[in-house]
């Protein structure tokens, strides 16, 4: 499916900027469940501002739950929109369990902060991962243990046109 991103002049309803992205909404066992605007002010540099679009994907398997949210950033340039950040995974939850109690889940969350860079604003990404393990206790109740992985920071450099997102943190 094609995904159209439009910036519209509010008083007249006339499109000012447009970007067509083929296959951006294609799904399979993991389906697109939600699209929303991210209204944070993503400053790329002096007089350059981008806006975000978040897409949420959900898996259909109960024993292997999956949920993922991606962020793409767009900058108006002339009459067009330029994609400056492509499908950065900002949240992911995936797991495997026996449909009763026993199982494991890994939750990843990434928080973005704009920081000065050589060719504009870079993005500093703080990554937090929590691993949860559930087991049936001796008393028959389900017990869950959470373990946080040491947080890490990933820097996405801006080359003046776009951010290079490592494949491991980008939706494929």
N, C-alpha and C positions, 0 to 999 in steps of 0.2 A: 504494500500500500504506500501511496505517496503522502508525505507530510509537508504541508504548506505552512510556512511561518510568514505572517504578514504584520507590518506595522501600518496602522490606519490613522489617518487624520481624523480626530474625534469629531470636530464640528461638521465636516463634509462627508465622512465615511469613505473618503477616497484612499485607496492603498498608496502609501508612500514608499514602502520597501517590501520586497517579496523574495523568499527563497524556497525553492522546491527541492525536497530531499526524497529521492526514490528509495523504496524499501526500508524507510525509517520506522515503519510501524508493522513490519512483517513479524509474525509470531508462529509458534509451533506448540511444543509441549509447555513452553513458557510463553504466557500471553501478556500483551500490553493491557494493563488494567487502569492506568490513570495518566493524564498529562496535565501539568500545571506550570504556571509562570513563577519564576524565582525573581522577586522584585528587589533583591539586594543590589546596591549600586556597585557594579563591577567596573571600577575605573582602570582602564588600560593604559592611561597616560593623560597628559594635559588635554583637556577638551575631547577625550575619547571615553565613551561609556558603552558597556555591553549589558545585555540583559540575558537572563537564563531561562531555559526550558527544562523542566524535570519530567522524566518518564519513569513510571513504575511498572516493573515486570513481576509476574507472579507465576509460580509453577503449579501444576495440577496434581502432583503426586503427594498423597498424605504421608506415606512413610519417608519421603525425601522432600520435606518442605523447602521452598525456595522463594525468596523475595529480594528484589534488587531495584534501587533507584539510581538513575543516571542523571547527570547534569551536562547540558551543552550550552555554550555561550555564543551569542550572536551580536555583531556590531553593525549598525547601519553605516554603509559606505556608498555615497552617491544615492542612486535609486535602488540599490541592491542591499542585501544583507549578507555579511560574511560570517561564516562559521569560524570562531576563534578557539573554541574548546569543544572537542568532540567526544561525547558519551563517557565522561569521567564517572566511574562508579563511586557514589557518595555514601551509599548504604547497601549492605548485603547481609542477608540472613539465610543460611543454608544448613541443613542437618539431615540426620538419619535416625529414625527411631522405630520401635517395635509396635507402635500404635497403642501401647498401653502405658509404659513408663520409661523403659530403658532406651537411651539414645544419646546422641551428641548434637550440639548446635554450635555453629561459629557465627558470631555477629561482628561485622566490620562497619565502622562508621568513620567517615572522613570529613573534617572541618576545614574550610578554605579561608585563607586570609590573604589579602592583597599586600604585597611587599615591594619596595623599590627594586628594580632590576636595571640592566644595562640599556634595554631598548623599550622601556615602559615599565609596567607593573608586572612582576612575576607573581605566581601563586604559591604560597606555602601551604602544604596539605598536611594536617595533623591526622595521623591514622591511629585509631584505637580498635583493638580486637579483643573480644571476650569469647572464651570457649566455655560452654556449659555441658556438663555431663550429668545425666539422670540415671539413677539405678534404684531398684527396689531394695529398701532397707530390711533388716531382719524382722522388724515389727510389721512388715507388709506395706508400709507407706512408701510413697515415691519421694526420693531425696535428690535434690539438685545441687551440684557444686559448680560455682563459677570461678574461672581463672582468667585474669587479665594478662594479656601479652604486653610486654614493654612497648609503650607507644613509640612511633617513629615519625619523622618529618620528611616529606618528599617535596622537593622544589620543582615547580614547573616553570621553565623559562619562557618568556615571551620574546619572539624574534621580530616583533614589530607588526606581524600579521596574524600569528596564531601561536598556540601553546602546543608543545610536543608532549603528548600523554603516553607514558610507558604502557605497553600492551597488557601488563599484569593488572593494571587498575582501570582498564578501558573495556567497555562492553564490545564484544566481537560480533 
